[in-house]
Amino acid sequence: MQAYEFYAITENGFIRIPDEYKKKLGEKVKVIVVNDENSDLDWDELFPPMINTKGFKFNREEANER
């Protein structure tokens, strides 16, 4: 058994596995969750704020204009 450690922020009960570990993991994994709320880590530095794109209209033609 190989163990990997990484920090994550839950999103609606889901934890995103970093790409660097996805290739190393099989379909079945054992998960141990540790609450790290009292950590001295700068979470804003590790995980920049998310941008809300709800309602954003993407125009491919405008994006490709040069």
PDB file of N, CA, C and O in Angstrom:
ATOM      1  N   MET A   1       0.854  -1.178   0.000  1.00  0.00           N
ATOM      2  CA  MET A   1       0.000   0.000   0.000  1.00  0.00           C
ATOM      3  C   MET A   1       0.895   1.234   0.000  1.00  0.00           C
ATOM      4  O   MET A   1       1.847   1.317   0.776  1.00  0.00           O
ATOM      5  N   GLN A   2       0.591   2.180  -0.861  1.00  0.00           N
ATOM      6  CA  GLN A   2       1.326   3.443  -0.967  1.00  0.00           C
ATOM      7  C   GLN A   2       0.433   4.571  -0.460  1.00  0.00           C
ATOM      8  O   GLN A   2      -0.748   4.626  -0.803  1.00  0.00           O
ATOM      9  N   ALA A   3       0.982   5.465   0.348  1.00  0.00           N
ATOM     10  CA  ALA A   3       0.215   6.592   0.885  1.00  0.00           C
ATOM     11  C   ALA A   3       0.657   7.892   0.228  1.00  0.00           C
ATOM     12  O   ALA A   3       1.843   8.098  -0.026  1.00  0.00           O
ATOM     13  N   TYR A   4      -0.299   8.759  -0.041  1.00  0.00           N
ATOM     14  CA  TYR A   4      -0.038  10.077  -0.604  1.00  0.00           C
ATOM     15  C   TYR A   4      -0.710  11.105   0.286  1.00  0.00           C
ATOM     16  O   TYR A   4      -1.819  10.881   0.772  1.00  0.00           O
ATOM     17  N   GLU A   5      -0.053  12.218   0.500  1.00  0.00           N
ATOM     18  CA  GLU A   5      -0.619  13.279   1.338  1.00  0.00           C
ATOM     19  C   GLU A   5      -0.674  14.568   0.537  1.00  0.00           C
ATOM     20  O   GLU A   5       0.296  14.950  -0.117  1.00  0.00           O
ATOM     21  N   PHE A   6      -1.837  15.244   0.597  1.00  0.00           N
ATOM     22  CA  PHE A   6      -1.991  16.530  -0.066  1.00  0.00           C
ATOM     23  C   PHE A   6      -3.082  17.307   0.647  1.00  0.00           C
ATOM     24  O   PHE A   6      -3.908  16.727   1.352  1.00  0.00           O
ATOM     25  N   TYR A   7      -3.084  18.605   0.465  1.00  0.00           N
ATOM     26  CA  TYR A   7      -4.110  19.458   1.054  1.00  0.00           C
ATOM     27  C   TYR A   7      -5.196  19.714   0.021  1.00  0.00           C
ATOM     28  O   TYR A   7      -4.922  19.813  -1.175  1.00  0.00           O
ATOM     29  N   ALA A   8      -6.420  19.818   0.492  1.00  0.00           N
ATOM     30  CA  ALA A   8      -7.548  20.037  -0.411  1.00  0.00           C
ATOM     31  C   ALA A   8      -8.629  20.811   0.324  1.00  0.00           C
ATOM     32  O   ALA A   8      -8.690  20.817   1.553  1.00  0.00           O
ATOM     33  N   ILE A   9      -9.467  21.452  -0.443  1.00  0.00           N
ATOM     34  CA  ILE A   9     -10.666  22.115   0.075  1.00  0.00           C
ATOM     35  C   ILE A   9     -11.855  21.347  -0.469  1.00  0.00           C
ATOM     36  O   ILE A   9     -11.947  21.099  -1.671  1.00  0.00           O
ATOM     37  N   THR A  10     -12.768  20.970   0.422  1.00  0.00           N
ATOM     38  CA  THR A  10     -13.932  20.214  -0.035  1.00  0.00           C
ATOM     39  C   THR A  10     -14.873  21.114  -0.819  1.00  0.00           C
ATOM     40  O   THR A  10     -15.015  22.299  -0.519  1.00  0.00           O
ATOM     41  N   GLU A  11     -15.513  20.534  -1.830  1.00  0.00           N
ATOM     42  CA  GLU A  11     -16.484  21.247  -2.658  1.00  0.00           C
ATOM     43  C   GLU A  11     -17.766  20.425  -2.656  1.00  0.00           C
ATOM     44  O   GLU A  11     -17.856  19.419  -3.360  1.00  0.00           O
ATOM     45  N   ASN A  12     -18.751  20.838  -1.878  1.00  0.00           N
ATOM     46  CA  ASN A  12     -20.019  20.109  -1.763  1.00  0.00           C
ATOM     47  C   ASN A  12     -19.802  18.653  -1.377  1.00  0.00           C
ATOM     48  O   ASN A  12     -20.473  17.763  -1.900  1.00  0.00           O
ATOM     49  N   GLY A  13     -18.870  18.407  -0.464  1.00  0.00           N
ATOM     50  CA  GLY A  13     -18.607  17.059   0.012  1.00  0.00           C
ATOM     51  C   GLY A  13     -17.634  16.267  -0.838  1.00  0.00           C
ATOM     52  O   GLY A  13     -17.368  15.105  -0.529  1.00  0.00           O
ATOM     53  N   PHE A  14     -17.093  16.852  -1.897  1.00  0.00           N
ATOM     54  CA  PHE A  14     -16.146  16.166  -2.765  1.00  0.00           C
ATOM     55  C   PHE A  14     -14.743  16.702  -2.536  1.00  0.00           C
ATOM     56  O   PHE A  14     -14.558  17.880  -2.229  1.00  0.00           O
ATOM     57  N   ILE A  15     -13.755  15.827  -2.690  1.00  0.00           N
ATOM     58  CA  ILE A  15     -12.353  16.206  -2.608  1.00  0.00           C
ATOM     59  C   ILE A  15     -11.732  15.934  -3.962  1.00  0.00           C
ATOM     60  O   ILE A  15     -11.816  14.819  -4.477  1.00  0.00           O
ATOM     61  N   ARG A  16     -11.114  16.941  -4.538  1.00  0.00           N
ATOM     62  CA  ARG A  16     -10.474  16.793  -5.839  1.00  0.00           C
ATOM     63  C   ARG A  16      -9.078  16.194  -5.644  1.00  0.00           C
ATOM     64  O   ARG A  16      -8.288  16.702  -4.849  1.00  0.00           O
ATOM     65  N   ILE A  17      -8.782  15.135  -6.358  1.00  0.00           N
ATOM     66  CA  ILE A  17      -7.467  14.508  -6.285  1.00  0.00           C
ATOM     67  C   ILE A  17      -6.557  15.207  -7.293  1.00  0.00           C
ATOM     68  O   ILE A  17      -6.899  15.299  -8.472  1.00  0.00           O
ATOM     69  N   PRO A  18      -5.399  15.701  -6.841  1.00  0.00           N
ATOM     70  CA  PRO A  18      -4.478  16.382  -7.766  1.00  0.00           C
ATOM     71  C   PRO A  18      -4.070  15.469  -8.919  1.00  0.00           C
ATOM     72  O   PRO A  18      -3.928  14.258  -8.744  1.00  0.00           O
ATOM     73  N   ASP A  19      -3.882  16.059 -10.092  1.00  0.00           N
ATOM     74  CA  ASP A  19      -3.542  15.309 -11.302  1.00  0.00           C
ATOM     75  C   ASP A  19      -2.313  14.428 -11.106  1.00  0.00           C
ATOM     76  O   ASP A  19      -2.251  13.329 -11.658  1.00  0.00           O
ATOM     77  N   GLU A  20      -1.342  14.887 -10.334  1.00  0.00           N
ATOM     78  CA  GLU A  20      -0.111  14.125 -10.159  1.00  0.00           C
ATOM     79  C   GLU A  20      -0.346  12.775  -9.465  1.00  0.00           C
ATOM     80  O   GLU A  20       0.485  11.874  -9.575  1.00  0.00           O
ATOM     81  N   TYR A  21      -1.469  12.631  -8.753  1.00  0.00           N
ATOM     82  CA  TYR A  21      -1.779  11.379  -8.064  1.00  0.00           C
ATOM     83  C   TYR A  21      -2.780  10.514  -8.825  1.00  0.00           C
ATOM     84  O   TYR A  21      -2.837   9.304  -8.607  1.00  0.00           O
ATOM     85  N   LYS A  22      -3.558  11.107  -9.703  1.00  0.00           N
ATOM     86  CA  LYS A  22      -4.602  10.360 -10.411  1.00  0.00           C
ATOM     87  C   LYS A  22      -4.036   9.165 -11.161  1.00  0.00           C
ATOM     88  O   LYS A  22      -4.643   8.094 -11.159  1.00  0.00           O
ATOM     89  N   LYS A  23      -2.889   9.327 -11.801  1.00  0.00           N
ATOM     90  CA  LYS A  23      -2.294   8.250 -12.585  1.00  0.00           C
ATOM     91  C   LYS A  23      -1.765   7.129 -11.687  1.00  0.00           C
ATOM     92  O   LYS A  23      -1.685   5.975 -12.108  1.00  0.00           O
ATOM     93  N   LYS A  24      -1.408   7.473 -10.454  1.00  0.00           N
ATOM     94  CA  LYS A  24      -0.819   6.500  -9.541  1.00  0.00           C
ATOM     95  C   LYS A  24      -1.870   5.687  -8.794  1.00  0.00           C
ATOM     96  O   LYS A  24      -1.565   4.615  -8.272  1.00  0.00           O
ATOM     97  N   LEU A  25      -3.102   6.182  -8.734  1.00  0.00           N
ATOM     98  CA  LEU A  25      -4.148   5.527  -7.963  1.00  0.00           C
ATOM     99  C   LEU A  25      -4.950   4.560  -8.815  1.00  0.00           C
ATOM    100  O   LEU A  25      -5.177   4.796 -10.001  1.00  0.00           O
ATOM    101  N   GLY A  26      -5.368   3.485  -8.203  1.00  0.00           N
ATOM    102  CA  GLY A  26      -6.261   2.541  -8.871  1.00  0.00           C
ATOM    103  C   GLY A  26      -7.698   2.998  -8.673  1.00  0.00           C
ATOM    104  O   GLY A  26      -7.955   4.122  -8.241  1.00  0.00           O
ATOM    105  N   GLU A  27      -8.626   2.108  -8.995  1.00  0.00           N
ATOM    106  CA  GLU A  27     -10.041   2.442  -8.838  1.00  0.00           C
ATOM    107  C   GLU A  27     -10.482   2.418  -7.385  1.00  0.00           C
ATOM    108  O   GLU A  27     -11.386   3.160  -7.000  1.00  0.00           O
ATOM    109  N   LYS A  28      -9.856   1.577  -6.577  1.00  0.00           N
ATOM    110  CA  LYS A  28     -10.230   1.459  -5.172  1.00  0.00           C
ATOM    111  C   LYS A  28      -9.152   2.094  -4.301  1.00  0.00           C
ATOM    112  O   LYS A  28      -7.971   1.770  -4.429  1.00  0.00           O
ATOM    113  N   VAL A  29      -9.559   2.990  -3.425  1.00  0.00           N
ATOM    114  CA  VAL A  29      -8.627   3.658  -2.528  1.00  0.00           C
ATOM    115  C   VAL A  29      -9.197   3.676  -1.119  1.00  0.00           C
ATOM    116  O   VAL A  29     -10.411   3.596  -0.930  1.00  0.00           O
ATOM    117  N   LYS A  30      -8.322   3.781  -0.140  1.00  0.00           N
ATOM    118  CA  LYS A  30      -8.733   3.960   1.251  1.00  0.00           C
ATOM    119  C   LYS A  30      -8.548   5.426   1.571  1.00  0.00           C
ATOM    120  O   LYS A  30      -7.480   5.989   1.329  1.00  0.00           O
ATOM    121  N   VAL A  31      -9.576   6.048   2.112  1.00  0.00           N
ATOM    122  CA  VAL A  31      -9.543   7.493   2.374  1.00  0.00           C
ATOM    123  C   VAL A  31      -9.598   7.734   3.877  1.00  0.00           C
ATOM    124  O   VAL A  31     -10.460   7.193   4.569  1.00  0.00           O
ATOM    125  N   ILE A  32      -8.674   8.548   4.374  1.00  0.00           N
ATOM    126  CA  ILE A  32      -8.677   8.993   5.764  1.00  0.00           C
ATOM    127  C   ILE A  32      -8.714  10.512   5.726  1.00  0.00           C
ATOM    128  O   ILE A  32      -7.846  11.142   5.121  1.00  0.00           O
ATOM    129  N   VAL A  33      -9.708  11.099   6.367  1.00  0.00           N
ATOM    130  CA  VAL A  33      -9.877  12.552   6.332  1.00  0.00           C
ATOM    131  C   VAL A  33      -9.475  13.123   7.687  1.00  0.00           C
ATOM    132  O   VAL A  33      -9.919  12.646   8.731  1.00  0.00           O
ATOM    133  N   VAL A  34      -8.627  14.154   7.655  1.00  0.00           N
ATOM    134  CA  VAL A  34      -8.182  14.835   8.871  1.00  0.00           C
ATOM    135  C   VAL A  34      -8.586  16.297   8.754  1.00  0.00           C
ATOM    136  O   VAL A  34      -8.238  16.965   7.781  1.00  0.00           O
ATOM    137  N   ASN A  35      -9.311  16.788   9.734  1.00  0.00           N
ATOM    138  CA  ASN A  35      -9.724  18.194   9.747  1.00  0.00           C
ATOM    139  C   ASN A  35      -8.512  19.051  10.096  1.00  0.00           C
ATOM    140  O   ASN A  35      -7.871  18.825  11.122  1.00  0.00           O
ATOM    141  N   ASP A  36      -8.194  20.025   9.259  1.00  0.00           N
ATOM    142  CA  ASP A  36      -7.004  20.852   9.439  1.00  0.00           C
ATOM    143  C   ASP A  36      -7.367  22.326   9.609  1.00  0.00           C
ATOM    144  O   ASP A  36      -6.620  23.201   9.172  1.00  0.00           O
ATOM    145  N   GLU A  37      -8.498  22.602  10.234  1.00  0.00           N
ATOM    146  CA  GLU A  37      -8.975  23.978  10.408  1.00  0.00           C
ATOM    147  C   GLU A  37      -8.018  24.843  11.226  1.00  0.00           C
ATOM    148  O   GLU A  37      -7.947  26.053  11.010  1.00  0.00           O
ATOM    149  N   ASN A  38      -7.282  24.244  12.159  1.00  0.00           N
ATOM    150  CA  ASN A  38      -6.395  25.016  13.027  1.00  0.00           C
ATOM    151  C   ASN A  38      -4.965  25.069  12.517  1.00  0.00           C
ATOM    152  O   ASN A  38      -4.048  25.397  13.271  1.00  0.00           O
ATOM    153  N   SER A  39      -4.769  24.752  11.262  1.00  0.00           N
ATOM    154  CA  SER A  39      -3.440  24.741  10.673  1.00  0.00           C
ATOM    155  C   SER A  39      -2.899  26.161  10.519  1.00  0.00           C
ATOM    156  O   SER A  39      -3.662  27.119  10.399  1.00  0.00           O
ATOM    157  N   ASP A  40      -1.575  26.279  10.522  1.00  0.00           N
ATOM    158  CA  ASP A  40      -0.919  27.571  10.300  1.00  0.00           C
ATOM    159  C   ASP A  40      -0.725  27.863   8.817  1.00  0.00           C
ATOM    160  O   ASP A  40      -0.128  28.879   8.461  1.00  0.00           O
ATOM    161  N   LEU A  41      -1.222  26.988   7.951  1.00  0.00           N
ATOM    162  CA  LEU A  41      -1.061  27.199   6.511  1.00  0.00           C
ATOM    163  C   LEU A  41      -1.845  28.415   6.038  1.00  0.00           C
ATOM    164  O   LEU A  41      -2.901  28.735   6.583  1.00  0.00           O
ATOM    165  N   ASP A  42      -1.323  29.082   5.031  1.00  0.00           N
ATOM    166  CA  ASP A  42      -2.037  30.193   4.405  1.00  0.00           C
ATOM    167  C   ASP A  42      -2.893  29.609   3.282  1.00  0.00           C
ATOM    168  O   ASP A  42      -2.428  29.461   2.152  1.00  0.00           O
ATOM    169  N   TRP A  43      -4.149  29.279   3.600  1.00  0.00           N
ATOM    170  CA  TRP A  43      -5.028  28.616   2.648  1.00  0.00           C
ATOM    171  C   TRP A  43      -5.300  29.476   1.427  1.00  0.00           C
ATOM    172  O   TRP A  43      -5.479  28.946   0.331  1.00  0.00           O
ATOM    173  N   ASP A  44      -5.334  30.795   1.591  1.00  0.00           N
ATOM    174  CA  ASP A  44      -5.570  31.672   0.443  1.00  0.00           C
ATOM    175  C   ASP A  44      -4.416  31.597  -0.547  1.00  0.00           C
ATOM    176  O   ASP A  44      -4.610  31.783  -1.748  1.00  0.00           O
ATOM    177  N   GLU A  45      -3.218  31.325  -0.044  1.00  0.00           N
ATOM    178  CA  GLU A  45      -2.069  31.183  -0.927  1.00  0.00           C
ATOM    179  C   GLU A  45      -2.100  29.832  -1.641  1.00  0.00           C
ATOM    180  O   GLU A  45      -1.777  29.735  -2.825  1.00  0.00           O
ATOM    181  N   LEU A  46      -2.498  28.781  -0.895  1.00  0.00           N
ATOM    182  CA  LEU A  46      -2.574  27.448  -1.488  1.00  0.00           C
ATOM    183  C   LEU A  46      -3.710  27.332  -2.497  1.00  0.00           C
ATOM    184  O   LEU A  46      -3.553  26.712  -3.549  1.00  0.00           O
ATOM    185  N   PHE A  47      -4.853  27.932  -2.174  1.00  0.00           N
ATOM    186  CA  PHE A  47      -6.042  27.844  -3.012  1.00  0.00           C
ATOM    187  C   PHE A  47      -6.592  29.242  -3.260  1.00  0.00           C
ATOM    188  O   PHE A  47      -7.344  29.761  -2.436  1.00  0.00           O
ATOM    189  N   PRO A  48      -6.232  29.856  -4.377  1.00  0.00           N
ATOM    190  CA  PRO A  48      -6.757  31.193  -4.671  1.00  0.00           C
ATOM    191  C   PRO A  48      -8.277  31.176  -4.744  1.00  0.00           C
ATOM    192  O   PRO A  48      -8.872  30.131  -5.007  1.00  0.00           O
ATOM    193  N   PRO A  49      -8.912  32.326  -4.515  1.00  0.00           N
ATOM    194  CA  PRO A  49     -10.386  32.381  -4.542  1.00  0.00           C
ATOM    195  C   PRO A  49     -10.945  31.907  -5.883  1.00  0.00           C
ATOM    196  O   PRO A  49     -10.351  32.140  -6.936  1.00  0.00           O
ATOM    197  N   MET A  50     -12.080  31.249  -5.824  1.00  0.00           N
ATOM    198  CA  MET A  50     -12.753  30.775  -7.034  1.00  0.00           C
ATOM    199  C   MET A  50     -13.504  31.943  -7.675  1.00  0.00           C
ATOM    200  O   MET A  50     -13.949  32.860  -6.984  1.00  0.00           O
ATOM    201  N   ILE A  51     -13.637  31.900  -8.978  1.00  0.00           N
ATOM    202  CA  ILE A  51     -14.367  32.925  -9.708  1.00  0.00           C
ATOM    203  C   ILE A  51     -15.735  32.360 -10.084  1.00  0.00           C
ATOM    204  O   ILE A  51     -15.825  31.274 -10.656  1.00  0.00           O
ATOM    205  N   ASN A  52     -16.778  33.084  -9.769  1.00  0.00           N
ATOM    206  CA  ASN A  52     -18.129  32.656 -10.110  1.00  0.00           C
ATOM    207  C   ASN A  52     -18.417  33.050 -11.552  1.00  0.00           C
ATOM    208  O   ASN A  52     -18.489  34.237 -11.870  1.00  0.00           O
ATOM    209  N   THR A  53     -18.580  32.070 -12.419  1.00  0.00           N
ATOM    210  CA  THR A  53     -18.851  32.341 -13.833  1.00  0.00           C
ATOM    211  C   THR A  53     -20.316  32.119 -14.189  1.00  0.00           C
ATOM    212  O   THR A  53     -20.675  32.085 -15.366  1.00  0.00           O
ATOM    213  N   LYS A  54     -21.156  31.970 -13.177  1.00  0.00           N
ATOM    214  CA  LYS A  54     -22.577  31.758 -13.439  1.00  0.00           C
ATOM    215  C   LYS A  54     -23.138  32.976 -14.183  1.00  0.00           C
ATOM    216  O   LYS A  54     -22.956  34.112 -13.745  1.00  0.00           O
ATOM    217  N   GLY A  55     -23.799  32.742 -15.276  1.00  0.00           N
ATOM    218  CA  GLY A  55     -24.373  33.819 -16.067  1.00  0.00           C
ATOM    219  C   GLY A  55     -23.408  34.405 -17.088  1.00  0.00           C
ATOM    220  O   GLY A  55     -23.792  35.282 -17.862  1.00  0.00           O
ATOM    221  N   PHE A  56     -22.157  33.936 -17.104  1.00  0.00           N
ATOM    222  CA  PHE A  56     -21.173  34.447 -18.057  1.00  0.00           C
ATOM    223  C   PHE A  56     -21.496  33.916 -19.448  1.00  0.00           C
ATOM    224  O   PHE A  56     -21.700  32.715 -19.622  1.00  0.00           O
ATOM    225  N   LYS A  57     -21.544  34.790 -20.421  1.00  0.00           N
ATOM    226  CA  LYS A  57     -21.809  34.411 -21.810  1.00  0.00           C
ATOM    227  C   LYS A  57     -20.477  34.387 -22.562  1.00  0.00           C
ATOM    228  O   LYS A  57     -19.822  35.420 -22.702  1.00  0.00           O
ATOM    229  N   PHE A  58     -20.082  33.212 -23.044  1.00  0.00           N
ATOM    230  CA  PHE A  58     -18.838  33.070 -23.779  1.00  0.00           C
ATOM    231  C   PHE A  58     -19.117  33.195 -25.266  1.00  0.00           C
ATOM    232  O   PHE A  58     -19.984  32.510 -25.809  1.00  0.00           O
ATOM    233  N   ASN A  59     -18.366  34.083 -25.923  1.00  0.00           N
ATOM    234  CA  ASN A  59     -18.506  34.271 -27.354  1.00  0.00           C
ATOM    235  C   ASN A  59     -17.192  33.836 -28.012  1.00  0.00           C
ATOM    236  O   ASN A  59     -16.183  34.535 -27.920  1.00  0.00           O
ATOM    237  N   ARG A  60     -17.216  32.688 -28.669  1.00  0.00           N
ATOM    238  CA  ARG A  60     -16.003  32.139 -29.266  1.00  0.00           C
ATOM    239  C   ARG A  60     -15.426  33.052 -30.335  1.00  0.00           C
ATOM    240  O   ARG A  60     -14.205  33.164 -30.449  1.00  0.00           O
ATOM    241  N   GLU A  61     -16.271  33.707 -31.120  1.00  0.00           N
ATOM    242  CA  GLU A  61     -15.791  34.600 -32.177  1.00  0.00           C
ATOM    243  C   GLU A  61     -15.021  35.780 -31.584  1.00  0.00           C
ATOM    244  O   GLU A  61     -13.957  36.139 -32.087  1.00  0.00           O
ATOM    245  N   GLU A  62     -15.556  36.389 -30.512  1.00  0.00           N
ATOM    246  CA  GLU A  62     -14.861  37.504 -29.868  1.00  0.00           C
ATOM    247  C   GLU A  62     -13.537  37.037 -29.261  1.00  0.00           C
ATOM    248  O   GLU A  62     -12.534  37.746 -29.338  1.00  0.00           O
ATOM    249  N   ALA A  63     -13.532  35.861 -28.666  1.00  0.00           N
ATOM    250  CA  ALA A  63     -12.329  35.351 -28.035  1.00  0.00           C
ATOM    251  C   ALA A  63     -11.226  35.091 -29.060  1.00  0.00           C
ATOM    252  O   ALA A  63     -10.044  35.220 -28.744  1.00  0.00           O
ATOM    253  N   ASN A  64     -11.605  34.726 -30.282  1.00  0.00           N
ATOM    254  CA  ASN A  64     -10.617  34.399 -31.310  1.00  0.00           C
ATOM    255  C   ASN A  64     -10.247  35.588 -32.200  1.00  0.00           C
ATOM    256  O   ASN A  64      -9.396  35.445 -33.078  1.00  0.00           O
ATOM    257  N   GLU A  65     -10.860  36.752 -31.997  1.00  0.00           N
ATOM    258  CA  GLU A  65     -10.492  37.916 -32.786  1.00  0.00           C
ATOM    259  C   GLU A  65      -9.064  38.325 -32.455  1.00  0.00           C
ATOM    260  O   GLU A  65      -8.633  38.262 -31.304  1.00  0.00           O
ATOM    261  N   ARG A  66      -8.349  38.739 -33.475  1.00  0.00           N
ATOM    262  CA  ARG A  66      -6.953  39.162 -33.241  1.00  0.00           C
ATOM    263  C   ARG A  66      -6.756  40.540 -33.761  1.00  0.00           C
ATOM    264  O   ARG A  66      -5.656  41.084 -33.666  1.00  0.00           O
TER     265      ARG A  66
END
